[in-house]
C-alpha cells in the first residue's frame, strides 16, 4: 500500500477513509456500495481503486466517472512531459520508467473511453494486459539469456587450462545467446512502438470527440438563440 501517492495521470475521486472493518471489502463495503453510481461500479471493475496510507490513516480512491475536459487533457499532456523529464526516461530503446508512465497514461485513456462505453473499456484492458504479458515474457527471456551468457563467460575464464576446442564451443554458445538478445531487444522495441502508436491513436480519438462535442454545443446554442429570437 502506497503512502502519499504521487500526482497521477489517472483522474481519481476524492479519497475516502477506510475503517478497519472495511479493509477487506474495499469497494464492496456496505458503507461505500450505496454511494457508487452504476458507472462508478463499472469503472471500479475495469480499473481497481488505489489505496494508500497517510499519517496512519488508510484511504481509498476510486477512478473518476467524469469525462476529461479539453483543459484537463492539455494539463495531462504537460504533466506527462514533466513526469518523463523527471524520470529521465529515454525516448528510444527499452526504458522501464517510460513504460511505467505510459502504462499509467494508457489506464487514463481506458478510463475516459470506458465512461462512454464500458465494453470498449473492458476490451482495451484485455489488450493492455496481453501487451504487458508479452513484454514480461520477453524480459524474462532476456534476463535468462544474459544470466546464462555471464555464467558461460565466467566458466570459460576459469577454464583456460581446458582444451581450446571446448573454450571455442562455449564462446560460440555465448555469441549465439548475444544474437538472441539482440533479436529480443528489437522485438521489445517493436512492441513498445506499437503500444505508443495505439496510445497516440486513442489520444487523437479523444481530441476528435472533443471537437465533435464542441461543434454540437455550438449548433445547439445557435438553435436556442434562433428560437428565442423568433419568440420576440
N, C-alpha and C positions, 0 to 999 in steps of 0.2 A: 504494500500500500504506500503510495507516494505521499510525501509531506510537502505542503505548499506547492502544488503543481505549477509548472511554468505556463506562460501565456500560450494558449493552444490555437492552432489554425482551425480547430473544430469549435463551432458555437455550442455552448452549453447553457442550460438554465441556471439560475442562481442556486448555490449549494444548499442542501437540506441536511440538518443534523441527523445523525444516526445513533439511536439509543442502543444499548447492549442487546436488547431482545429483538432488534430489527436487523442486526448484522448479518445473520444467516439468510434472511428472506429477501434482502435488497429491494428490488422493485416490486416484489410480491408482498411486501409488508402491508398489513391491514391499514396502517396509518398513511401509507403512500399511495396504495392502489386506488382509493376513491378519487384522489386528486388528479390522476392521469387521464388525459383525453385519449380517444382511440388512436389518434396519430402518434401521441407520445408513447403509447404502448407498443405500436408497430416499430417506431424508431428505436425503442429500447431493445427490441428483439433483434433488430438489424445491427445496431451499434450499442453495445452494452454501456451502461453508465460508468463513470470513473469514480473511484473512491480515494480519499486522501485524509491525512490526519494533521491537525493544526492545534498546537497547544494542548495536546492530549484529547482533543475532541475529533471524532470521526465525522466526515462529511460525505455526502453522495451527490453527484451531479449527473442529471440526465441530459442527453443532447437536446438542443433547442428544436421545437417544431416550427419555428418561424423561418420563412424563406429569406435569403440574404438580399439586401438592397444593393443597388449599384455602388453606393458609397462604401458599404461593407466589403464588397468584392475588391474594390480598389485598396481598401485598408489591408485586406488579407494579402494582396499582392506585395505591398510594402513590407508586411510582416514576414512573408515568405523570403523575400530578398534579404531582410535583416537576419533571419534565422540561418540562412545559408552562409551569410558572411561571418556571423559569429561562430558557426561550427567549422569554418574554413573548409567547407565542402568543395570537393573537386568537381569541375564541370564535366569531365570525361573519365572513363575507366570505372573501376569498382570503388565505391565510396559508401561506407556504412552510414555516415552522418547524413549524406544527401538522400540515401534510400529511406532512412527513418523519417526525415522531414517530409519527403514527397509521399510517403505512406500515410502520414497524418493529413496531408492535403487531399489525398485520394478519399479518405474517410469523410472529409468535409464535403467533397463533391457528391459522394454517395448519399450523405445526409440531405443535401439540397434536392437531389433527384428523387430520393425516397419520399420527400414531402409531397411531391406531385404524383408519384407512382411507387408504391411500396413494392410492387412486383419487380419493377426495373431495379429498384434499390437492392432487393434481395439477390437479383441476378448479378449485379455488379459486385456484391460481397463474395459470391462464389468465384467470380473471375479474379478478384483480388486475392482470395485465399489460394487459388490454383497458382497464381503468379508467385506468391510467397513460398508455396511448397516447392515449386520448381527452382527458385533461387536458393532455398535452403538445401535442396538436393545437390545443386551444383557446388555450393560452398563446402558441403561435407566431402564431396569427391575431391575438390581442390585441396582441402586440408589433409585428407588421407594421402593424396599423391605427394604433397610437399613433405609430409612426415616420412613416408616410405623413401623418397629420394634422399632425405637428410640421413636416414639410417644407413642406406646403402653407401652414401658418400663416406660416412664415418668408418664403416666396415672396410671399405677399400683403402682408407688411410692407415688403418691399423694392420691391414693385411699386406703390407708392402713386400713381405718376405714370401708371399704366396706366388704361385705361378702367374706369369704375365697374361696368359690366356684367361684365367679366372678374373683377374682385375679388369681386363678388357670387356669381359662379359657383363660384369657389374656396371661398368661405365655405360655400356650400351643400354642397360635397363634404365639407368638414371636419365640418359638422353631421351629415351622413349617416353618416360614419365614427364619430362620437361615439355616435350612436344604436346602431350595430352593436356598439360596445364595450360599451355598457350591456347589450345583449341577451346578449353573450358572457359578461359577468360574472354575469348571472343564471343562465345555463346552467352556469357553473363552480360556483356556489353550490349549484345543484340536484344536480350530480354529487357534490360534497363531502358534501351532506346524505345522499344515497343511500348513499354509502360509509360514513358514520357509522352509518346505520341497519343496514347489513349487519354492521358490526362489533359493534354492540350486540346484534344477534340471535345472533351467534356467541358472545358472552360469556354471554348468557342460556342458550344451549345447553350451554356448559361447566358453568355453575352447576347446571343441571338434571341433567347427567350425574353431577356430584359428589354431589348429593343422592341420586340413584338408587343409586350405588355405596355410599353410606353406609347406606342402608336395607338393601341386600343384605348388607352386612357385619353389621349388627345381627341380621338374620334368621338368618344362618349361625351367629353366636355363640349365639343362642338355641337353635338346633338342637343345637349341640355341647354346650351346658350341659344340655339335656334328655337327650341320650344318656348323658352322664356321670352324671347323677342316676339314670337308670334302671339303670345298672350297679352302683350302690352297694347 
